[in-house]
Amino acid sequence: MLEASVIICTHNPRSDYFSQVLDGLRNQMLPLDKWELLVVDNASRLPLASNWDISWHPNSSYVIESELGLLWARLRGIREAAADLVVFVDDDNVLDNEYLSETIRIKKEWPLLGVWGSGSISADFEVEPSDNLEKFLPSLALRDVAGPCWANSTSCVDAIPWGAGLCIRRRIAQAYHEFCERSRIQITGRRGNSLSSSEDKEISLVCCSNGLGIGIFPELRLKHLIPRERVSEDYLVQLGEGIMVSNLLLDYKWLNMIPPAPFDLDGLLSILKNLLLRRGIDRRMRFAVARATLKARQIIRTDLRKNAG
């Protein structure tokens, strides 16, 4: 009987990173006959199956998803999964050897949790980031907690698991799939060069709305491989903007909140203050917030017009 369906959603993966991801899975302590491996090839330029041999795993297969976007790849993986537990692994995540064994234990010992994930995500930087970027590095999905943190509401943000190594009970995964099919606005996650995010947060929202809790555990350890371009100021600003757009859309979808216009009197005063008091990336991040608000408001206005019609 399969205990878990491990799903890698990937689009044009970096070859040296993808090799490490697969090696991490190959070295899992959980016996291979207890889990399956699904690689969702999300519109890669070259078919992954022709370059990456996963025959070492007896329950492995490639799945092609032509609709570009992390959301669509994850939904396809959910449809294909056979086990009662889905574990999403990004194409730059190297799981600790005991990751799958630990998540099976958590599934059994924490029956009130529907979604959980890693509380210990360490960075393997290709180049060390400069000191002025340090406070923005948590946005690269890095975290380190001393003990388990769980909640039955996403208002406890510290308990929200991130997409790296995300674990979902099947009934919550199916509920999320059905929710996305009904949604007018999709929180797509990464899509090509777009740095949208928060699709993992929406999974937690669906989980809590279905009566189960969320949590993170330090026993679930993984390494996040981070290339040099992701520790540049330009990338982190673009990432911050993508995160803000996605969070504003989540507030609209779930709380019916419309973000205030960034260029009303209060907004203009805030921008002026930003110009006067902030420098460097701090100033750029504040302007990214304004751009994100404009983008989110445009999407929301379009949705309101369609819904009114």
N, C-alpha and C positions, 0 to 999 in steps of 0.2 A: 504494500500500500504506500502510495506517494505521500510524504509528509509536507512537501513544499514544491511550488513551481517557481523557479528562479528565472526572472525575465530581464534580459539586457536589451534596452531600447537604444539603438545607435544609428547615427547618420555620419557617414564618412569618418570613422574613428581614426585616431592617430595610431599607427601600427605598433609602435613600441609600448604605448599605453595599453592598447587592447590586449597585447600579449600578456602583460602583467595582470590585467583583469581576469583573463581566462586561467592563468596560472594560479591566481588566488582561489578560484572556484575549484580547480582541479585538486588543490591541496586541502579541501575541506575535510574535517573529521567526520562529518555525517556521511554514512555510506552512500554510494552513488545510487543504489537501488531505492533509496528513501526520498529522492528528489529528482525533478526533471529540470532540464535546461532549455529555455527558449530564447533564441536570439532574434529579435525583431529588427530586420534590416529596413530602416526608414528612409527609403528613396536615396540610398547611397549611389555615388557615381558608378562604382564598380560593385558587382554583386559580392557580398561578403563570403558567401558559401564557396566561392571559387578560390578564396585566399586563406580561409581559416578553417582548419580541420577540428571539428568538435566531436569526432567519432569516439574519442576516449570516454565519452559519457554515453552509456547505453540508452538513456532516455533524453536524447537531445534532438533538436530540430531547428531549422531556420524558418522564419516566417517573413514574408514580404509585405510591407505596408507602404503603399505608394503615396498616401496623403501625408505630406511633410508636416511634422510637428510632434513634439513629445506627447501631447494629449492623445493624438490619434494612434501613436505607437503603443502607448500604455493601454488604451482601450482594446486594441487588437490583441495585445498580450493577455489581457483579462479574458477575452473571448476564447483564446486558445488554451488557457491554463486548465490543468486537470485536477490539481490538488486543492485542498481546503484552505491553503495558505499561499498567498502570492508575495514574493520578495522581489522588489525592483532593485536592480544594480545598474548604476550608470556606467558608461564606457570609460570612465576615468576613476573608478572605485576599486580598490583592492581590499577584499574582505579578509579579516583575521581568520585563521584556520578554524576557529571554533564558532564563527558567526552563525552558521546555519544550525548547528547543534544548540547554541544558546537561544536562538529565536524559537526553535521548537519547544524548548523548555519554558520560555516565557508564554508561549501560546497555551500551554497546559496549566501553568501556575497562575496565570492572570486571565481568567475567562471573561472578565468584564471589560477587557481592552479589545477594541476592534482594529486599531491601527497603532503601531509602535515603530521605533527606529533607533538609530545609533545615538548614544550620548557621548561617544568618543570618536570624533572625526578629526584626524590629524592631517597636516599638510605635508606633501612632498613637493617642494617648490623646485622648478627647473632653475630659476634664479631667485635669489633672496629679494623680497620686496623692500623698497626704501622705507625709512622710518616714518616719513610723513603719511604713508598709506596704512600704517598698522591698524588704526581704529576702524578702517573700512574692510579689513580682511574677513571678519565674521560673515560678510555677505557672500563669501566664497564657500559657504556651507561648511564652516569649521566650528566645532564645539567640543567642550570637555567638561563633563559634569562629574561630581563626586559620587552620586548615588542615583537611584531611579527617581524619576519625576513623572507623575501621572495626574490626569484630570479628566473630568467629564464635560469640559467646556473649553473651547478655544480661547476664551478670555484669559486663561492661564497660558500665555504665549510660550513660556519656558518649556511646556510639556508638548508642544507641537513638533512632531518628528518631521525631518526634512526628507527630500526625495532620495538622497543617497542611502541605500540599504533599507528602504521603506518596506515594512511588513504589514499586510492587510489580510484580515479574514475574508474568506470568499464571499460571504453574504454582504459585507460592506463593499467589497470590490464590485459586486453586481449592482448594488444600490447606487454606487458612484457612476457606473456605466449607464444605468437608466436615467440618472439625474442629468448627465451630460447630453443624452439624447433629447431631453426635454428643454434644455437651456437655450435661451435666445442669444446669450452672450457666452462665448466659450473662453475659459481661462486656459490658454493653449500650452503654456510652458514654452521652452525653447523651440523656435521654428526657424530653421536656417540661420541667418545672421541676427534675427530678432532675439533679444535677451528678456523676453517675457518670462514670468515665473509664477509662483504661488499656486500652481496646480496641486502641489502636495498639501498646501494649507486647505484647499477646497476638499480634498479627500478627508481631512480631519473634520471639517465642518459637516460633511455628509455622515461621517461616523457618529459624531455626537448627536446629530439630529435623529439618528436611528437607535439611540439609547445605549451606545457603548462608549467607552472612554479611549483616551489617547495617552501615549507615554514615550519616554526615552530611557535608555538603559546604558550605563557605561560599559557593561559586559559586551555589548555589541560594538566592537571596534572595527574601524576601517580606515584606510589611507586614501586621501584624495590627491590624485596626481594633478598638479597645477602647472600648466605651461607658462613660459615667460610672458606671453601676450596678455595673460589674465592678471598680471600684477602691474599693469601699466595704468597710469592715471586715466587715460581715455577709456579703457575698458571698464574700470570701476565706476566711472561716471555714467557710462551707458548702462551698466548693470543696475545701478541705483535708480535710474530713470525707469527701466523696465520693471523693477520690483514695485516701484511706486504706482505705475499705471495699473499693474495687476491687482495690487491691494485696494486701490480706489474702485476698481470694477467689482471686486469681491464685496466691498462695503455696499455697493449699489445692488448687487444681486441678492445679498443675504439680509441687508438691513434697510434697503430702500433709501440709502444715503446718497445724495448728489454732492460732489465736492464743490465748494464755493469757487467763484471765478477768481483766478489769481491776480486779475488786474482791476479789482475794485479798490476802494480807498485803502483798506487794510492791507490788501495784497501789494499795492504800489509802495506803501510805507515799508513793508517788509523787504521788498526788493531794494529800495533805497538804503535801508539799513544794511542789507547784505553787501551792497557796493562799497559802503563806507567802512564796514568793520571786518569783513572777511577777505581772505586772500587764498590764492592757489586752489587746491581741490575743494576746500570748504566752500568757497564762493561758487565754484562750478556745480557742486552738489545742490546748492540752494536753487540755482537756475534750472537744474535738472528736475527738481520738484515742480517748478512752475510749468515746464514743458510737459511733464507727466500729467499734471492736472488738466492742461488744455487738451491733451490727447484723450484722456479718460472722459472728459466732458463731451467731446465730439462723439465718441462711441455711444455714450449714454443718450445724447440728444437724438442720434440716429435710431437707437432702439426705442425711445419714447415715441418718435414719429411713426415708426412701423407699427408699434403696439396700439397707438391711437387710431391708426387706419384700419 
